[in-house]
């Protein structure tokens, strides 16, 4: 098993209903030359968490950080697109991953690259809601 020390949060950059599925994201990523979907999870607006890559597989979601991270993507384009159900499901998953892998680093993609995703405030929407504060 690979060392997992980080969770990187993303958004899909689409609010279109027809793009609201991990299979669509998989098609997008394969069209870009990826062998599979780059994320480990995709969260739909209703809070349904879809599984992408397995944890033991290196993701393809954040250059230079894929080897030791889990990528979670929430469906949405603008801040107002994201639903409380998505945040609740993501918080639940992040809490589970923190316990499983002793993770201390949870960031938005934009902090590690020149991307703007996710377009929501990671601290307010996710980090401040966790069971255990991140050290």
SVG drawing of the C-alpha trace seen along z (x, -y; Angstrom):
<svg xmlns="http://www.w3.org/2000/svg" viewBox="-30 -31 36 33">
<polyline fill="none" stroke="black" stroke-width="0.4" points="0.0,0.0 1.2,-3.5 1.7,-6.2 -1.3,-8.5 -0.8,-11.7 -3.0,-14.2 -6.5,-14.8 -6.9,-17.2 -10.3,-18.7 -11.5,-19.6 -14.6,-20.7 -15.8,-19.4 -16.0,-22.9 -19.4,-22.0 -22.9,-22.5 -24.6,-20.8 -26.9,-17.9 -25.6,-15.7 -22.0,-16.0 -23.1,-14.9 -21.6,-11.4 -18.1,-9.9 -18.5,-8.1 -18.6,-11.5 -15.5,-12.6 -13.8,-9.3 -14.6,-10.0 -13.1,-13.5 -10.0,-12.2 -9.5,-9.3 -9.9,-11.9 -7.0,-13.7 -4.9,-10.5 -5.5,-9.3 -5.9,-5.5 -8.9,-6.0 -10.7,-8.7 -8.1,-10.7 -10.1,-11.1 -10.7,-8.6 -14.2,-10.0 -16.8,-12.1 -19.6,-13.7 -22.9,-14.5 -25.1,-17.4 -27.4,-15.1 -24.4,-13.8 -24.0,-10.5 -20.3,-9.7 -19.2,-7.7 -16.0,-5.7 -13.3,-6.3 -9.8,-4.9 -9.0,-2.6 -7.0,-4.0 -4.0,-1.9 -3.9,-3.4 -2.1,-6.6 -4.5,-9.3 -4.2,-11.7 -5.7,-14.9 -2.8,-17.1 0.6,-17.1 3.4,-16.4 1.1,-15.3 -0.7,-12.3 1.6,-9.7 0.6,-10.4 -2.9,-11.9 -6.5,-11.0 -8.5,-13.2 -12.1,-14.1 -14.1,-16.0 -17.4,-17.7 -19.8,-18.4 -20.2,-22.2 -18.9,-25.2 -19.6,-28.2 -19.8,-28.6 -23.6,-28.7 -23.7,-25.3 -22.6,-23.3 -25.2,-21.8 -25.0,-21.2 -25.5,-17.5 -22.2,-17.5 -20.4,-19.1 -21.9,-16.8 -20.9,-13.7 -17.4,-15.1 -16.9,-15.9 -18.1,-12.3 -15.6,-10.8 -12.7,-13.1 -13.3,-12.1 -13.1,-8.4 -10.0,-8.9 -8.3,-10.9 -8.9,-8.0 -7.8,-5.3 -4.6,-7.0 -3.8,-9.5 -4.0,-12.4 -2.9,-15.9 -3.0,-17.7 -6.3,-18.6 -6.2,-21.3 -8.0,-22.7 -6.3,-22.0 -5.7,-25.7 -3.2,-25.8 -1.0,-23.3 -1.3,-24.6 -2.4,-27.5 -5.9,-26.1 -9.0,-27.9 -10.7,-24.7 -12.4,-24.2 -14.3,-27.4 -15.7,-27.0 -13.9,-27.9 -12.3,-24.7 -11.6,-25.9 -15.2,-27.1 -17.0,-24.3 -14.8,-21.3 -11.9,-21.9 -13.9,-23.7 -16.5,-20.9 -14.2,-18.0 -14.4,-15.8 -10.7,-16.3 -8.9,-19.5 -6.0,-19.0 -2.7,-19.4"/>
</svg>
